[in-house]
Amino acid sequence: MAKKKDNALGKLRGQAREQLAELGYEKLIEDFQLFDPFGDGSMDATADLVAMDGDEPVVLFAAADPGDAARPSIQDDAKFKAGLGADEGKPFRFVWVWDGDNNFIFDLEKDAQISDLPRKDLWREIAKPISDSRSRLLQDLSAEYHRGDFRAIQRKFDQLHDAIYSRGGVKPTNAAIDELGKLLFLRIHLEKSPRYKIKDGAGKGKLFSEIYSSEYVKKNGKKAVIELKDAFREINNLPQYNAKDITGEVHTIFAYDEPLRLENTDILAMAIDSMDLRDRDGQPIRLSVPDKELVGNGEQARMMRAHLIHEDLLGWAFDVFLRGKYASNEGLATYLTPSQVVECMSHMVFHDITDAELWARRGDKDQQERWSPTKDEKDLPAFLCGDICCGTGRFLVGALREIKKRILDDKHVGHSDEDKLAWLSQMKRHSFFGADQAEGSIQKARINMLLYGEDHSQLLKVDDSIADTQVDKLVGKFDLILTNPPFGSGKYDDPKGLVKMRKEELDLELGWKWKAGDRSKKKAIDKAEPAALFVDRNLQLLKPGGRLLIVVPDGILCNSGDAYIREYIMGAKDEETGEFLGGKAILKAVVSLPTETFAISGTGAKTSFIYLQKKKHASEKQGSVFMAVAEHVGYLKKGKSEVPDPAGNDLVDIASVYSKGESI
């Protein structure tokens, strides 16, 4: 079987060689030894095939088993190899993953998927130089990935989840994910407070390190389980895990009364063992970032960068695990927005966001009115990104990745590496806000952000994001909202929320309905399309000039009965001049999505995402609108699973064309 597999991959590599030769690449090397930044032989990493242009590393090719090219872990493994690069650590520019049927090509500098490999004589025109700091980060990430064997960590998460679900007595699958998150949290606490003594409960007076031990659990059985349950409740409510968010609300990572539910002693012991993560050399991998801010000299900056690497890769491992295990048919019809949609929306909007916006402080003259900062707050980041229907935090993580890439780029004149790392740390804590009505989703979002290095993420459980008074405290503060609100599961009919949506003094009006062009006969409605209300609510939360990208059902865009909604957003069209008069926002883009986009989540609703920018002043004019239709998003539904779409992913080209300022 192994020989047959090797033959298949060898044949694939030969076909890839032919295609690269047709593109003009002459220097093609198989089993290419990648750069070892440590110089100690620990980077035993090779590439199946690479294409060089002289001494310039251009394309790294990775062959995959049938159907595997679409797997995020396979794609990321190839990207990390490309980051190691050739001599002196110069990264490969393009990554090509192919399984015979499915092609995935990535531009490493853009950190984005692209549709085609460039010809040898054109690649320099297409690709901008990768900055020195970005090259260092790619190399450091790649080296840490291979040394830490993070693919093995992701597999360990998978195996542990399966054990908790099948033998640990914790069901359904999303509850098993929560238990995995609690165990990760306890491990992080052990790292941060190795001498912590339990103050109350069954384990009172004992060191937590004594009972958070697989040997202790095996020896003491149910007694140890009870002690760990009490310890989890105590630790979850410690002051250091009580965070006051931007609204003044105080919350813990898990609900304050949330129990540890795992009671099977064998599985609990196995789980504690699984949390002891090691690299290939047997050295421990920390799950946490030290509490002290490590800024200053070069050695401190190097340490800080190492922790940044660990947190990114652990977050990556958990995110890949979460995408594979999260069940969208549980709870309140919540589901994961497909990564292809998240990436397209994120790439498009961050193309328009300036470096000055990302580096703005709340005490800056042009930010003071929006933030009214205290003396202690004036140097905090002003940029605020959010999602008030955040689910497990997919859009927040997508935005975090874009921001990290931008902040760590060399083009920020006058900012040292230490400055960039310190500012990124500040943004992680203060520049992201999420809310959701599903407690389970919020818990997963907190775990997701925890493993990206932020354990005080501003993530709130709310009963209703429309009516919530805590969310009201953020009106006019957001620079960016990326969201996929609930739709397709009924109308919004909460009387309190609809009354609120009729208050013009609150800058909200879609609790009314009227005939487009005539507001004189506005009628109060007793139920509404949720997506329409969320468009209005999110525009209210944006600052003037703030941006909203939101998934909506197509009815809002084309139904005659919803014309008043379009008029409210864009204004009424003057038939003589063709200009739109009035309206709350500028429509910048509409991208139509195929029905398969959310089929895996149980809805075949036809959707699009729209890109709106809140007007800075009432007289601001509507310009041309970027319009695109995606017929393929990279996957199809087969039974209850996703399979790669041989036709590819149109969203890749759409994001690329938008960033070039072209039409499609």
C-alpha positions as CSV (number, residue, x, y, z in Angstrom):
1,M,0.0,0.0,0.0
2,A,2.8,2.4,0.9
3,K,4.6,1.7,-2.3
4,K,1.4,2.3,-4.3
5,K,1.0,5.6,-2.5
6,D,4.6,6.6,-3.2
7,N,4.1,5.8,-6.8
8,A,1.0,8.0,-7.0
9,L,2.7,11.0,-5.4
10,G,5.7,10.5,-7.6
11,K,3.5,10.5,-10.7
12,L,1.9,13.7,-9.4
13,R,5.2,15.3,-8.9
14,G,6.2,14.4,-12.4
15,Q,3.1,16.0,-13.8
16,A,3.7,19.1,-11.7
17,R,7.3,19.3,-13.1
18,E,5.9,19.3,-16.7
19,Q,3.4,22.1,-15.9
20,L,6.2,24.2,-14.2
21,A,8.4,23.7,-17.3
22,E,5.6,24.9,-19.5
23,L,5.5,28.1,-17.5
24,G,9.1,28.7,-18.3
25,Y,10.8,27.4,-15.1
26,E,14.0,25.6,-16.0
27,K,15.6,25.1,-12.6
28,L,13.4,22.5,-11.0
29,I,14.7,20.5,-8.0
30,E,13.0,17.5,-6.3
31,D,13.4,16.6,-2.6
32,F,14.7,20.1,-2.0
33,Q,16.4,20.6,1.4
34,L,14.9,23.6,3.0
35,F,16.9,26.2,5.0
36,D,17.8,25.3,8.6
37,P,17.7,28.6,10.6
38,F,19.2,26.9,13.7
39,G,22.1,25.3,11.8
40,D,21.9,22.2,14.1
41,G,20.2,19.8,11.7
42,S,16.9,20.0,13.6
43,M,15.0,21.3,10.5
44,D,14.8,18.0,8.7
45,A,12.3,19.5,6.2
46,T,12.2,18.9,2.4
47,A,10.0,20.0,-0.4
48,D,8.6,17.6,-3.0
49,L,9.6,20.0,-5.8
50,V,10.6,23.6,-6.1
51,A,11.0,26.0,-9.0
52,M,13.9,28.6,-8.8
53,D,14.7,31.6,-10.9
54,G,18.4,31.7,-10.6
55,D,19.0,31.9,-6.8
56,E,15.5,33.2,-6.2
57,P,13.1,30.7,-4.6
58,V,9.8,31.1,-6.5
59,V,7.4,28.1,-6.2
60,L,7.2,25.3,-3.7
61,F,5.1,22.4,-4.8
62,A,3.5,19.9,-2.4
63,A,1.8,16.7,-3.6
64,A,-1.2,15.5,-1.6
65,D,-3.3,12.4,-1.4
66,P,-6.7,12.4,-3.3
67,G,-9.0,15.0,-1.8
68,D,-6.4,16.2,0.7
69,A,-5.3,19.4,-1.1
70,A,-8.4,21.1,0.3
71,R,-7.5,20.3,3.9
72,P,-6.3,23.5,5.8
73,S,-3.6,21.5,7.7
74,I,-2.1,20.2,4.4
75,Q,-2.1,23.7,2.9
76,D,-0.6,25.3,6.0
77,D,2.1,22.6,6.2
78,A,3.2,23.5,2.7
79,K,3.1,27.3,3.6
80,F,5.3,26.7,6.6
81,K,7.8,24.8,4.5
82,A,7.8,27.7,2.0
83,G,8.5,30.0,4.9
84,L,11.8,28.2,5.7
85,G,12.9,29.0,2.2
86,A,16.2,28.4,0.5
87,D,19.7,29.5,1.5
88,E,19.8,32.3,4.0
89,G,16.1,31.7,4.7
90,K,14.7,33.6,1.7
91,P,11.1,32.3,1.6
92,F,9.5,30.9,-1.5
93,R,7.0,33.3,-3.0
94,F,4.3,30.9,-4.2
95,V,2.9,27.6,-2.8
96,W,1.2,25.1,-4.9
97,V,-0.7,22.2,-3.4
98,W,-2.2,19.6,-5.8
99,D,-3.8,16.2,-5.3
100,G,-4.5,15.4,-9.0
101,D,-7.9,17.0,-9.0
102,N,-7.8,20.0,-6.8
103,N,-5.3,22.9,-7.1
104,F,-4.6,25.4,-4.4
105,I,-2.1,28.2,-5.0
106,F,-1.0,30.8,-2.5
107,D,1.0,34.0,-2.6
108,L,3.0,34.0,0.6
109,E,3.6,37.7,0.6
110,K,-0.1,38.5,0.4
111,D,-1.0,35.6,2.7
112,A,-3.8,34.9,0.2
113,Q,-4.9,32.3,-2.2
114,I,-4.5,33.1,-5.9
115,S,-6.0,31.4,-9.0
116,D,-2.9,30.7,-11.1
117,L,0.9,30.4,-10.9
118,P,2.6,33.2,-12.8
119,R,5.0,32.5,-15.7
120,K,8.7,32.7,-14.9
121,D,9.1,35.9,-17.0
122,L,6.2,37.6,-15.2
123,W,6.4,36.6,-11.5
124,R,8.5,39.6,-10.5
125,E,5.9,41.9,-11.9
126,I,3.1,40.2,-10.0
127,A,4.9,39.9,-6.7
128,K,6.1,42.7,-4.5
129,P,9.3,42.1,-2.5
130,I,8.7,40.5,0.9
131,S,9.9,42.8,3.6
132,D,12.8,41.9,5.9
133,S,10.6,41.8,9.0
134,R,8.0,39.7,7.2
135,S,10.7,37.3,6.0
136,R,12.0,36.9,9.5
137,L,8.5,36.3,10.9
138,L,7.7,33.7,8.2
139,Q,11.0,32.0,8.9
140,D,10.5,32.0,12.6
141,L,7.0,30.7,12.3
142,S,8.0,28.0,9.9
143,A,10.9,26.9,12.1
144,E,8.8,26.8,15.2
145,Y,6.1,24.9,13.3
146,H,8.5,22.1,12.3
147,R,10.3,22.0,15.6
148,G,7.1,22.0,17.6
149,D,5.4,19.5,15.3
150,F,2.1,21.5,15.4
151,R,0.4,19.1,13.0
152,A,0.8,16.5,15.7
153,I,-0.7,18.9,18.2
154,Q,-3.7,19.4,15.9
155,R,-4.1,15.6,15.6
156,K,-3.8,15.4,19.4
157,F,-6.7,17.9,19.8
158,D,-8.7,15.7,17.4
159,Q,-8.0,12.5,19.3
160,L,-8.7,14.0,22.6
161,H,-12.1,15.4,21.4
162,D,-13.0,12.0,20.1
163,A,-12.1,10.4,23.4
164,I,-14.1,13.0,25.4
165,Y,-17.1,12.6,23.1
166,S,-17.1,8.8,22.7
167,R,-15.8,7.5,26.0
168,G,-15.9,10.5,28.3
169,G,-19.7,10.8,28.6
170,V,-19.8,14.4,27.3
171,K,-22.2,15.0,24.4
172,P,-23.1,16.5,22.0
173,T,-19.9,17.2,20.0
174,N,-19.9,20.9,20.8
175,A,-20.0,20.2,24.5
176,A,-17.0,18.0,24.1
177,I,-15.2,20.9,22.4
178,D,-16.0,23.0,25.5
179,E,-14.4,20.4,27.8
180,L,-11.3,20.4,25.7
181,G,-11.2,24.2,26.1
182,K,-11.6,24.0,29.9
183,L,-8.6,21.6,30.1
184,L,-6.5,24.0,27.9
185,F,-7.5,26.8,30.2
186,L,-6.5,24.9,33.3
187,R,-3.1,24.1,31.7
188,I,-2.5,27.8,30.9
189,H,-3.3,28.7,34.6
190,L,-0.8,26.0,35.7
191,E,1.9,27.7,33.5
192,K,1.1,31.2,34.8
193,S,0.7,30.2,38.5
194,P,2.8,27.0,39.1
195,R,2.6,27.5,42.9
196,Y,-1.1,28.2,43.0
197,K,-2.7,26.8,46.2
198,I,-6.4,25.9,46.2
199,K,-8.4,28.1,48.6
200,D,-11.7,26.3,48.8
201,G,-13.6,23.1,47.9
202,A,-12.6,19.5,48.1
203,G,-8.9,20.2,47.3
204,K,-8.5,23.1,49.8
205,G,-4.9,23.7,50.8
206,K,-3.4,21.6,48.0
207,L,-1.2,22.9,45.2
208,F,-3.1,22.9,42.0
209,S,-0.1,21.3,40.3
210,E,-0.6,18.3,42.6
211,I,-4.1,17.5,41.5
212,Y,-3.7,18.6,37.8
213,S,-1.8,15.4,37.3
214,S,-2.7,12.3,35.4
215,E,-1.0,10.1,38.0
216,Y,-3.0,11.8,40.8
217,V,-6.2,11.2,38.9
218,K,-5.4,7.6,38.2
219,K,-4.5,7.0,41.9
220,N,-7.4,8.9,43.5
221,G,-10.3,8.4,41.0
222,K,-13.5,10.1,41.8
223,K,-12.0,12.1,44.7
224,A,-9.6,13.7,42.2
225,V,-12.5,14.4,39.8
226,I,-14.4,16.3,42.5
227,E,-11.2,18.2,43.5
228,L,-10.6,19.2,39.9
229,K,-14.2,20.3,39.4
230,D,-14.1,22.5,42.4
231,A,-10.7,23.9,41.4
232,F,-12.0,24.7,37.9
233,R,-14.8,26.8,39.3
234,E,-12.5,28.6,41.6
235,I,-9.8,29.3,39.0
236,N,-12.3,30.5,36.4
237,N,-13.5,33.1,38.9
238,L,-10.1,34.4,39.9
239,P,-9.6,38.2,39.5
240,Q,-6.9,37.7,36.8
241,Y,-9.5,36.0,34.6
242,N,-12.2,38.6,35.4
243,A,-12.0,41.1,32.6
244,K,-13.7,44.5,32.4
245,D,-14.5,45.0,28.7
246,I,-15.0,48.2,26.8
247,T,-18.6,48.5,28.0
248,G,-17.7,48.2,31.7
249,E,-19.1,44.7,31.9
250,V,-17.1,42.2,33.9
251,H,-16.9,38.6,32.7
252,T,-15.0,35.4,33.0
253,I,-13.7,33.2,30.2
254,F,-16.4,30.7,31.0
255,A,-19.7,31.4,32.7
256,Y,-19.1,32.0,36.4
257,D,-21.1,28.9,37.4
258,E,-19.9,26.7,34.5
259,P,-18.9,23.3,35.8
260,L,-16.2,20.9,34.5
261,R,-18.3,18.1,33.1
262,L,-15.7,15.4,32.4
263,E,-16.0,12.7,35.0
264,N,-14.5,9.6,33.4
265,T,-11.2,9.2,35.3
266,D,-9.4,7.4,32.5
267,I,-10.3,10.0,29.9
268,L,-9.5,12.9,32.4
269,A,-6.1,11.4,33.0
270,M,-5.5,11.0,29.3
271,A,-6.6,14.6,28.7
272,I,-4.2,16.0,31.3
273,D,-1.4,14.0,29.7
274,S,-2.4,15.4,26.3
275,M,-2.1,19.0,27.5
276,D,1.6,18.4,28.2
277,L,2.7,19.5,24.7
278,R,6.3,18.9,23.6
279,D,8.4,19.8,20.6
280,R,10.4,17.3,18.6
281,D,13.3,17.6,21.0
282,G,11.1,16.8,24.0
283,Q,11.1,20.4,25.3
284,P,7.8,21.8,26.7
285,I,5.7,24.1,24.6
286,R,4.0,26.9,26.6
287,L,0.3,27.5,25.9
288,S,0.5,30.9,27.5
289,V,2.2,34.3,27.0
290,P,3.9,35.6,30.1
291,D,2.0,38.3,31.9
292,K,5.0,40.7,31.8
293,E,5.2,42.9,28.7
294,L,8.5,41.9,27.1
295,V,9.7,45.0,25.4
296,G,13.1,46.7,25.4
297,N,16.3,45.1,24.3
298,G,16.9,42.7,21.5
299,E,16.8,39.5,23.6
300,Q,13.5,40.5,25.2
301,A,12.1,41.2,21.7
302,R,13.3,37.8,20.6
303,M,11.5,36.2,23.5
304,M,8.4,38.1,22.8
305,R,8.5,37.0,19.1
306,A,8.9,33.4,20.2
307,H,5.7,33.6,22.3
308,L,3.9,35.4,19.5
309,I,4.9,32.4,17.3
310,H,3.6,29.8,19.8
311,E,0.3,31.6,20.3
312,D,-0.3,31.9,16.5
313,L,0.5,28.3,15.9
314,L,-1.6,27.0,18.8
315,G,-4.4,29.2,17.6
316,W,-4.0,27.8,14.1
317,A,-4.1,24.2,15.5
318,F,-7.2,24.8,17.5
319,D,-8.9,26.7,14.6
320,V,-8.2,23.7,12.2
321,F,-9.5,21.4,14.9
322,L,-12.6,23.5,15.5
323,R,-13.5,23.7,11.8
324,G,-13.4,19.9,11.6
325,K,-15.4,19.2,14.8
326,Y,-17.9,22.0,15.3
327,A,-21.5,20.8,14.7
328,S,-23.7,23.5,13.1
329,N,-26.9,21.7,13.8
330,E,-26.7,22.1,17.6
331,G,-28.1,24.9,19.7
332,L,-29.4,28.1,18.2
333,A,-28.8,27.4,14.6
334,T,-25.3,28.7,14.9
335,Y,-22.6,27.7,12.5
336,L,-19.2,28.5,11.3
337,T,-18.9,31.0,8.4
338,P,-16.8,29.2,5.8
339,S,-13.2,30.3,5.9
340,Q,-13.3,31.1,2.2
341,V,-16.0,33.7,2.8
342,V,-14.2,35.1,5.9
343,E,-10.9,35.4,4.0
344,C,-12.5,37.1,1.0
345,M,-14.4,39.7,3.1
346,S,-11.3,40.3,5.3
347,H,-8.9,40.7,2.3
348,M,-11.3,43.2,0.6
349,V,-11.9,45.5,3.5
350,F,-8.3,45.5,4.8
351,H,-7.2,46.6,1.3
352,D,-9.0,49.9,2.1
353,I,-7.9,50.3,5.7
354,T,-4.9,52.6,6.1
355,D,-1.9,52.1,8.3
356,A,-2.7,55.4,10.0
357,E,-6.1,53.9,11.1
358,L,-4.4,50.8,12.6
359,W,-1.8,52.9,14.5
360,A,-4.2,55.6,15.8
361,R,-4.3,56.2,19.6
362,R,-7.4,57.1,21.5
363,G,-5.7,60.3,22.7
364,D,-5.0,61.5,19.2
365,K,-6.8,64.8,18.4
366,D,-9.0,63.2,15.7
367,Q,-10.0,60.4,18.1
368,Q,-10.7,62.2,21.3
369,E,-14.4,62.9,20.6
370,R,-15.1,59.3,19.7
371,W,-13.3,57.9,22.7
372,S,-13.2,60.6,25.4
373,P,-10.2,58.7,26.9
374,T,-9.1,59.0,30.5
375,K,-5.4,59.6,31.2
376,D,-4.7,55.9,31.4
377,E,-6.6,55.2,28.1
378,K,-5.1,57.9,25.8
379,D,-2.3,55.6,24.5
380,L,-4.6,52.6,23.9
381,P,-5.3,51.6,20.2
382,A,-8.3,53.5,18.8
383,F,-9.1,50.9,16.1
384,L,-12.1,48.8,17.0
385,C,-13.2,45.7,15.1
386,G,-16.3,43.8,16.0
387,D,-19.1,41.3,15.3
388,I,-22.2,41.3,17.5
389,C,-23.2,37.9,16.1
390,C,-19.7,36.5,16.5
391,G,-20.4,32.8,17.0
392,T,-17.0,31.1,17.6
393,G,-15.1,34.2,16.6
394,R,-14.2,33.3,12.9
395,F,-14.4,36.9,11.7
396,L,-12.5,38.2,14.7
397,V,-9.7,35.7,14.1
398,G,-9.7,36.6,10.4
399,A,-9.4,40.3,11.2
400,L,-6.6,39.5,13.8
401,R,-4.6,37.7,11.1
402,E,-4.9,40.7,8.7
403,I,-3.9,43.2,11.4
404,K,-1.0,41.1,12.6
405,K,0.3,41.0,9.0
406,R,0.0,44.7,8.6
407,I,1.4,45.8,11.9
408,L,4.5,43.6,11.6
409,D,5.3,44.8,8.1
410,D,8.5,46.9,7.6
411,K,6.8,49.8,5.9
412,H,5.8,51.4,9.2
413,V,8.5,54.0,9.2
414,G,9.9,54.8,12.7
415,H,8.5,51.6,14.4
416,S,11.1,49.1,15.6
417,D,10.3,45.4,15.8
418,E,9.8,45.9,19.6
419,D,7.3,48.7,18.9
420,K,5.3,46.6,16.5
421,L,5.1,43.6,18.8
422,A,4.1,45.7,21.7
423,W,1.4,47.5,19.7
424,L,0.1,44.2,18.4
425,S,-0.2,43.0,21.9
426,Q,-2.2,46.1,22.8
427,M,-4.5,45.6,19.8
428,K,-5.2,42.0,20.7
429,R,-6.5,43.2,24.1
430,H,-8.4,46.4,23.1
431,S,-9.3,46.3,19.4
432,F,-11.7,43.3,19.2
433,F,-15.3,43.0,20.5
434,G,-17.7,40.2,20.0
435,A,-21.2,39.3,21.2
436,D,-23.5,36.3,20.7
437,Q,-26.7,34.9,22.3
438,A,-25.3,31.3,22.4
439,E,-23.2,30.7,25.5
440,G,-21.5,27.8,23.9
441,S,-20.4,29.9,20.9
442,I,-19.0,32.6,23.2
443,Q,-17.0,30.0,25.2
444,K,-15.5,28.6,22.0
445,A,-14.7,32.2,20.8
446,R,-12.9,32.9,24.1
447,I,-10.9,29.7,23.8
448,N,-10.1,30.6,20.1
449,M,-8.8,34.0,21.1
450,L,-7.1,32.6,24.2
451,L,-4.9,30.4,22.0
452,Y,-4.1,33.4,19.9
453,G,-2.6,35.0,23.0
454,E,-5.5,37.1,24.4
455,D,-7.2,35.7,27.5
456,H,-9.2,38.9,28.2
457,S,-11.0,39.1,24.9
458,Q,-14.0,41.3,24.9
459,L,-16.6,38.7,24.2
460,L,-20.1,39.0,25.7
461,K,-23.0,36.6,26.1
462,V,-26.1,38.7,25.3
463,D,-29.8,37.8,25.2
464,D,-30.3,39.8,22.0
465,S,-27.7,41.9,20.2
466,I,-30.4,44.2,18.9
467,A,-31.8,45.2,22.3
468,D,-28.7,44.7,24.5
469,T,-27.9,47.8,26.5
470,Q,-24.2,46.9,26.9
471,V,-23.8,46.9,23.2
472,D,-25.5,50.3,23.2
473,K,-22.4,51.7,24.9
474,L,-20.4,51.1,21.7
475,V,-22.6,53.2,19.4
476,G,-20.4,55.2,17.1
477,K,-17.2,53.5,18.1
478,F,-16.5,50.8,15.6
479,D,-14.1,51.2,12.7
480,L,-15.0,47.8,11.2
481,I,-17.7,45.2,11.6
482,L,-17.5,41.9,9.8
483,T,-20.5,39.7,10.4
484,N,-22.9,37.0,9.3
485,P,-26.2,37.6,11.3
486,P,-28.9,34.9,11.7
487,F,-31.2,34.5,8.8
488,G,-33.4,31.8,7.2
489,S,-34.7,30.6,10.6
490,G,-37.7,32.8,11.1
491,K,-38.5,36.5,11.6
492,Y,-37.4,38.7,14.4
493,D,-40.4,39.5,16.6
494,D,-39.2,40.7,20.0
495,P,-41.5,43.7,20.8
496,K,-38.8,45.4,22.9
497,G,-36.2,45.2,20.1
498,L,-38.7,46.3,17.4
499,V,-39.7,49.4,19.5
500,K,-36.0,50.3,19.8
501,M,-35.5,49.9,16.0
502,R,-38.2,52.5,15.5
503,K,-36.4,55.3,17.4
504,E,-35.0,57.8,14.9
505,E,-33.3,59.7,17.8
506,L,-31.2,56.5,18.3
507,D,-30.3,56.6,14.6
508,L,-32.5,53.5,13.9
509,E,-35.5,53.3,11.7
510,L,-36.0,49.8,10.3
511,G,-38.6,48.9,12.9
512,W,-40.9,50.7,10.5
513,K,-42.0,49.8,7.0
514,W,-43.0,52.2,4.2
515,K,-43.4,52.4,0.5
516,A,-40.1,53.3,-1.1
517,G,-40.2,57.0,-2.0
518,D,-43.0,57.9,0.5
519,R,-42.3,57.8,4.2
520,S,-45.5,59.7,5.1
521,K,-47.3,56.4,5.8
522,K,-44.7,54.6,7.9
523,K,-46.2,51.4,9.5
524,A,-44.8,49.8,12.7
525,I,-44.0,46.2,12.0
526,D,-44.4,43.3,14.4
527,K,-41.9,41.0,12.8
528,A,-38.9,41.7,10.5
529,E,-36.1,40.0,8.5
530,P,-33.3,39.8,11.1
531,A,-30.6,40.6,8.5
532,A,-32.3,44.0,7.8
533,L,-32.4,44.9,11.4
534,F,-28.7,43.9,11.8
535,V,-27.7,46.1,8.9
536,D,-29.3,49.1,10.7
537,R,-28.0,48.1,14.1
538,N,-24.4,47.7,12.8
539,L,-24.5,51.0,10.9
540,Q,-25.5,52.6,14.2
541,L,-22.5,51.1,15.9
542,L,-20.0,52.3,13.3
543,K,-18.2,55.7,13.5
544,P,-18.7,58.0,10.5
545,G,-16.6,56.5,7.8
546,G,-16.6,53.1,9.5
547,R,-17.0,49.9,7.3
548,L,-19.5,47.1,7.5
549,L,-19.3,43.8,5.6
550,I,-22.3,41.6,6.2
551,V,-23.8,38.5,4.7
552,V,-27.5,39.0,3.8
553,P,-30.2,37.0,2.1
554,D,-30.7,38.1,-1.5
555,G,-34.3,39.2,-0.9
556,I,-33.0,42.4,0.8
557,L,-31.2,43.2,-2.5
558,C,-33.9,42.4,-5.0
559,N,-37.4,41.9,-3.5
560,S,-39.8,44.7,-4.4
561,G,-41.2,44.6,-0.9
562,D,-37.8,45.4,0.5
563,A,-37.1,48.4,-1.7
564,Y,-37.6,50.7,1.3
565,I,-34.6,48.9,3.0
566,R,-32.4,49.6,0.0
567,E,-33.6,53.2,-0.1
568,Y,-32.9,53.6,3.6
569,I,-29.3,52.4,3.2
570,M,-28.4,54.1,-0.1
571,G,-30.9,56.8,-0.5
572,A,-33.6,57.4,-3.2
573,K,-32.4,57.5,-6.8
574,D,-32.9,60.7,-8.8
575,E,-34.1,59.4,-12.2
576,E,-32.8,62.5,-14.0
577,T,-29.3,62.6,-12.6
578,G,-28.9,58.9,-11.6
579,E,-27.6,60.1,-8.2
580,F,-28.7,58.6,-4.9
581,L,-30.1,61.2,-2.5
582,G,-30.1,60.7,1.3
583,G,-29.2,57.3,2.7
584,K,-27.0,56.3,5.6
585,A,-24.2,54.6,3.8
586,I,-22.1,54.2,0.6
587,L,-22.5,50.8,-1.0
588,K,-19.0,49.8,-2.1
589,A,-19.4,46.2,-3.1
590,V,-21.9,43.4,-3.6
591,V,-20.6,39.8,-3.9
592,S,-23.2,37.1,-4.8
593,L,-22.7,33.7,-3.2
594,P,-23.9,30.3,-4.5
595,T,-26.5,28.3,-2.6
596,E,-23.9,25.8,-1.6
597,T,-22.1,28.4,0.6
598,F,-24.2,27.5,3.7
599,A,-25.6,24.2,2.7
600,I,-23.5,22.3,5.2
601,S,-25.2,24.4,7.9
602,G,-28.7,23.3,6.8
603,T,-29.8,26.3,4.8
604,G,-30.0,26.6,1.1
605,A,-30.8,30.3,1.2
606,K,-29.4,32.4,-1.6
607,T,-27.1,35.0,-0.1
608,S,-24.6,37.7,-0.9
609,F,-22.3,39.8,1.2
610,I,-22.4,43.6,0.9
611,Y,-19.7,46.1,1.8
612,L,-21.1,49.4,3.2
613,Q,-19.3,52.5,4.5
614,K,-21.2,54.7,6.8
615,K,-21.4,58.3,5.5
616,K,-19.2,60.9,7.1
617,H,-21.6,63.6,6.1
618,A,-25.1,63.6,4.6
619,S,-24.0,65.1,1.3
620,E,-21.5,62.3,0.6
621,K,-22.2,60.9,-2.9
622,Q,-22.6,57.2,-3.9
623,G,-19.9,56.2,-6.4
624,S,-19.6,53.1,-8.6
625,V,-20.3,49.8,-7.0
626,F,-18.0,46.7,-7.3
627,M,-20.2,43.8,-8.3
628,A,-19.2,40.2,-8.5
629,V,-20.8,36.7,-8.7
630,A,-19.2,33.7,-7.1
631,E,-20.5,30.5,-8.7
632,H,-18.0,28.3,-6.8
633,V,-16.6,28.8,-3.3
634,G,-14.1,25.9,-3.2
635,Y,-16.3,23.1,-1.8
636,L,-19.6,21.2,-2.3
637,K,-21.9,19.4,0.1
638,K,-21.8,15.7,-0.1
639,G,-24.1,14.1,2.5
640,K,-23.2,15.8,5.8
641,S,-19.6,16.7,4.7
642,E,-17.8,19.1,2.5
643,V,-15.8,17.9,-0.4
644,P,-13.5,20.0,-2.7
645,D,-15.2,21.7,-5.7
646,P,-13.1,20.8,-8.8
647,A,-14.2,24.1,-10.3
648,G,-12.2,25.9,-7.5
649,N,-13.0,29.0,-5.5
650,D,-14.2,32.2,-7.3
651,L,-13.8,34.3,-4.1
652,V,-10.0,34.2,-4.6
653,D,-10.2,36.0,-7.9
654,I,-12.9,38.4,-6.6
655,A,-10.8,39.6,-3.7
656,S,-7.8,39.9,-6.0
657,V,-9.7,41.9,-8.6
658,Y,-11.1,44.2,-5.9
659,S,-7.7,44.9,-4.5
660,K,-6.5,46.0,-8.0
661,G,-9.3,48.4,-8.3
662,E,-10.8,46.6,-11.3
663,S,-14.3,45.6,-12.2
664,I,-15.5,42.0,-12.7
